[in-house]
Amino acid sequence: MSDLVVDFDELNAAVGRIGRVTEIFDSAHGDAKVAAGHTGHDGLAGKVREFADEWDYKRSKMRGAIV
């Protein structure tokens, strides 16, 4: 049987990176919807909004899984 060795410097670095990911997810809300208004085409704007809605949902699920 082997002993478990934990590198706490690496563990703390990973926690920091996960924290940064959650910050990015939190700050990204609504960016794609704003971009949709600048496409200049109603059909394309609708597709961008659709993507934004789906990405908001998926991003919230991923964020919930890592905190």
C-alpha positions in Angstrom: 0.0 0.0 0.0 1.4 3.4 -0.9 1.2 6.6 1.0 -0.8 9.5 -0.4 1.4 12.6 -0.9 -0.3 15.9 -1.4 1.6 18.8 -3.0 -0.2 21.7 -1.2 1.5 24.3 -3.4 0.0 22.6 -6.5 -3.4 22.2 -4.7 -3.5 25.9 -3.8 -2.5 26.9 -7.3 -5.4 24.7 -8.7 -7.8 26.3 -6.3 -6.7 29.7 -7.5 -7.2 28.7 -11.2 -10.7 27.4 -10.4 -11.5 30.7 -8.7 -10.4 32.6 -11.8 -12.6 30.4 -14.0 -15.6 31.2 -11.8 -14.8 34.9 -12.0 -14.6 34.8 -15.8 -17.9 32.8 -15.9 -19.6 35.4 -13.6 -18.4 38.4 -15.6 -19.3 36.9 -19.0 -23.1 37.1 -18.5 -24.8 39.0 -21.3 -21.8 39.7 -23.6 -23.1 37.7 -26.5 -26.6 39.3 -26.2 -24.9 42.7 -26.5 -23.0 41.5 -29.6 -26.3 40.4 -31.2 -27.5 43.9 -31.4 -24.4 44.9 -33.4 -24.7 42.2 -36.2 -26.8 44.3 -38.5 -29.0 41.4 -39.5 -32.2 40.2 -37.7 -31.7 36.6 -38.5 -28.1 36.5 -37.4 -28.9 38.5 -34.3 -31.5 35.9 -33.4 -29.0 33.1 -33.8 -26.5 34.9 -31.6 -29.2 35.5 -28.9 -30.1 31.8 -29.1 -26.5 30.8 -28.6 -26.2 33.3 -25.7 -29.2 31.8 -24.0 -27.8 28.2 -24.3 -24.3 29.3 -23.3 -25.7 31.1 -20.2 -27.4 27.9 -19.1 -24.4 25.7 -19.8 -22.0 28.1 -18.1 -24.2 28.2 -15.0 -24.3 24.4 -14.9 -20.5 24.2 -15.2 -20.0 26.9 -12.5 -22.3 25.0 -10.2 -20.2 21.9 -10.7 -16.9 23.5 -9.7 -17.9 25.5 -6.6 
